[in-house]
Amino acid sequence: MTNPTPITAERAARLRELFPSGVPALWCPAVTHYTAEGAIDAERIAAHWRHLAPAVRGLLIPGSTGDGWELTEPELEQLREIAFAEAARLGLHLLVGALRRDAESAVSTIRAVVDRVQARTGQAEPAAALHEAGVCGFTVCAPAGRDLTQSQIRAGLVAILELGFPTAIYQLPQVTENEISPEVLAELAAGFSNFILFKDTSGKDRVVLSERSLGGVFTVRGAEGDYARWLNAAGGPYDGFLLSAANCFARELQQIMADLRAGRRADAEALSVRLTAVIAEVFQLVGGLPCGNAFANANKAIDHFFAHGPAAMELPFPRLHAGACLPRKVMEQTRAALSRHGFLPTQGYLRSGQG
């Protein structure tokens, strides 16, 4: 076995310090709930997180699923304040999304969040302030632009990593219109011990399949489907998941992981097939909606039934950031899909005391 480099050893030490019980294998980019008037709904968010907490120990706030590319700065600040309070109550790890289309804006966002956390906690030292707030790092994407060269992408990410804060790099070509190459990511991993986590939602998985060493960077898959085959426990290339579906199916995803660890491959695959089918079906249902994104819209539709149970169709449907609510036809078809695949709840978590 190759001896670890100093950077790899430093990264391992950082991960142990940030996650004394180990890096969570399942992360959730939580949806952002809104009131009927369009305000961020702190009470509803808190109820959802309490429901998730037994199975999810790490949250990305906000990711694409949480409308991270759409929220205004005041909304982002309000959501972060909710996240700091609820994460402290529930003992959750927070990755704070700094989703910006250029590196300069991401750097400014990270600095502003650190300043706010220091003021909030009274801690003068940034690392201590972030720790007290439950923040384990920041999540960033490549600079956006289909014509950017790998050198330009690398330069943008270097500017962010040079801040020194623990950083998760997010491969999201659906928004950035480019992909970070395996070579660039391996180079960043070799040069920055604060590059701690890599998420890939491309569905192509080029980085992990290239077998380029990332020197102990924790890798998570963000693309949905075929869950049982991608994890290390199944001989796959990823350490864990950071999935929008964890908003609704965290327990099932944890069950797949547990089955794989215990050698129950057939059970894991059977549940994976059912999850893959229902997620694909609901994603297709929301694909033609004129606002929002499929990750947010599909999970809001499903979560509505998990939250309200049999009463779901009688209550106002989830509101999207743009102001519209999910249409009745989508909700009816979502209910049918959940029922057909055996996932329609008989009781909602808001009415069972979990929320």
C-alpha positions, -999 to 999 in steps of 0.1 A, spaced: 0 0 0 13 35 -9 22 56 21 -1 86 25 12 120 14 13 148 39 -18 163 23 -36 130 25 -27 127 62 -38 162 69 -71 156 51 -77 124 72 -70 144 104 -94 171 93 -121 146 86 -116 129 120 -119 163 137 -150 174 118 -167 140 121 -155 122 153 -181 94 147 -172 91 110 -184 110 79 -221 104 74 -227 80 45 -261 96 37 -265 133 32 -297 152 22 -299 184 2 -331 195 20 -360 210 2 -370 246 13 -406 248 24 -427 280 19 -458 293 35 -489 300 14 -478 336 12 -443 326 -1 -422 332 30 -397 306 41 -416 283 65 -394 277 95 -419 255 114 -424 232 84 -387 230 78 -381 221 114 -407 194 113 -392 179 81 -358 178 96 -370 161 128 -385 135 106 -353 130 87 -329 131 117 -330 94 127 -317 84 93 -298 115 80 -270 131 100 -257 155 73 -276 182 54 -266 205 24 -283 239 29 -293 249 4 -284 227 -25 -302 227 -59 -330 207 -43 -334 235 -17 -336 262 -44 -301 273 -38 -298 289 -72 -331 308 -68 -332 321 -33 -325 358 -27 -298 369 -3 -323 377 25 -339 343 20 -306 326 21 -297 344 53 -330 334 69 -326 298 58 -291 296 72 -303 310 105 -330 283 107 -304 257 98 -280 268 125 -307 266 151 -322 232 140 -288 216 134 -278 224 170 -310 209 183 -308 178 163 -270 173 163 -267 175 125 -237 183 103 -243 212 79 -226 218 45 -235 254 36 -241 258 -1 -222 287 -17 -238 280 -51 -226 308 -74 -218 310 -111 -184 325 -106 -156 319 -81 -155 355 -69 -191 354 -58 -186 321 -41 -156 335 -22 -177 365 -11 -205 343 0 -183 321 21 -166 351 37 -200 366 45 -213 334 61 -181 331 82 -185 367 94 -221 361 102 -213 329 121 -186 346 141 -210 374 151 -237 348 159 -215 327 181 -192 353 195 -162 332 185 -133 352 171 -116 322 155 -135 311 123 -130 273 128 -144 275 163 -173 296 152 -182 272 124 -179 242 147 -203 258 172 -228 265 144 -226 229 132 -210 239 99 -186 212 87 -178 230 54 -190 248 23 -202 233 -10 -192 249 -43 -195 242 -80 -172 248 -109 -175 283 -124 -204 282 -149 -198 284 -186 -198 257 -213 -167 273 -230 -145 274 -199 -112 255 -201 -101 231 -174 -74 257 -165 -101 283 -159 -122 259 -139 -92 249 -118 -83 286 -112 -117 293 -99 -117 263 -75 -82 272 -63 -94 307 -54 -121 291 -32 -98 264 -17 -72 290 -8 -96 304 18 -87 274 38 -122 263 49 -133 227 46 -148 225 11 -170 201 -8 -168 203 -46 -200 196 -64 -201 183 -100 -233 198 -114 -231 201 -152 -269 205 -154 -263 241 -141 -226 249 -148 -227 234 -183 -193 219 -178 -175 192 -159 -144 192 -138 -120 167 -152 -107 138 -131 -72 153 -137 -81 187 -122 -99 172 -92 -69 149 -85 -46 178 -87 -68 198 -63 -69 169 -39 -32 166 -40 -27 203 -32 -54 211 -7 -62 191 25 -93 212 30 -109 196 -1 -128 171 19 -158 159 -1 -167 154 -37 -203 151 -50 -212 141 -85 -247 146 -98 -238 143 -135 -250 107 -138 -218 100 -159 -195 94 -128 -164 101 -149 -143 111 -119 -147 80 -97 -147 57 -127 -114 71 -139 -98 56 -108 -77 87 -103 -68 90 -67 -85 118 -47 -63 110 -17 -90 102 8 -116 128 -3 -150 114 7 -170 107 -24 -208 109 -26 -231 102 -56 -258 127 -63 -275 111 -93 -306 91 -86 -313 55 -94 -297 20 -92 -287 27 -56 -274 -7 -46 -245 -9 -71 -227 24 -64 -214 21 -29 -181 7 -17 -200 -20 2 -213 -34 -31 -179 -31 -48 -188 3 -62 -167 35 -63 -185 58 -39 -183 62 -1 -218 74 3 -248 93 -11 -259 130 -12 -293 125 -28 -324 146 -32 -344 114 -26 -332 114 10 -358 141 16 -384 113 14 -367 80 14 -339 84 39 -349 53 58 -351 32 27 -316 44 16 -302 36 50 -318 2 47 -301 -4 14 -267 6 30 -273 -17 60 -283 -46 38 -251 -42 17 -229 -40 48 -245 -71 61 -241 -90 28 -278 -90 20 -272 -80 -16 -305 -94 -29 -325 -74 -3 -306 -43 -11 -312 -47 -49 -349 -54 -45 -355 -22 -25 -332 -3 -49 -353 -14 -79 -385 -1 -62 -369 32 -52 -354 37 -87 -388 31 -103 -408 55 -82 -382 82 -83 -379 80 -120 -417 81 -124 -421 112 -103 -392 130 -118 -408 124 -152 -441 138 -139 -425 172 -129 -402 174 -159 -425 197 -179 -433 222 -152 -424 258 -161 -408 267 -128 -386 251 -102 -362 222 -109 -369 185 -110 -350 177 -78 -370 202 -57 -404 196 -74 -403 158 -73 -393 157 -37 -418 183 -26 -446 163 -43 -435 131 -25 -429 147 8 -464 162 8 -478 126 11 -452 115 37 -460 146 58 -498 145 56 -507 109 48 -542 102 37 -552 138 41 -526 150 15 -549 155 -14 -573 176 7 -546 201 17 -529 229 -2 -502 215 -25 -466 225 -20 -456 260 -31 -426 265 -53 -401 294 -50 -416 311 -81 -450 313 -64 -469 285 -81 -481 254 -64 -476 219 -77 -506 211 -100 -533 187 -90 -526 164 -119 -489 160 -108 -501 153 -72 -527 128 -83 -501 109 -104 -475 111 -76 -500 95 -52 -507 68 -77 -470 61 -82 -463 59 -45 -492 35 -41 -483 13 -70 -447 9 -57 -457 3 -21 -445 36 -6 -478 54 1 -479 61 38 -509 54 60 -500 82 84 -482 115 79 -453 125 100 -469 158 108 -498 140 124 -479 112 141 -458 133 165 -426 129 144 -430 165 131 
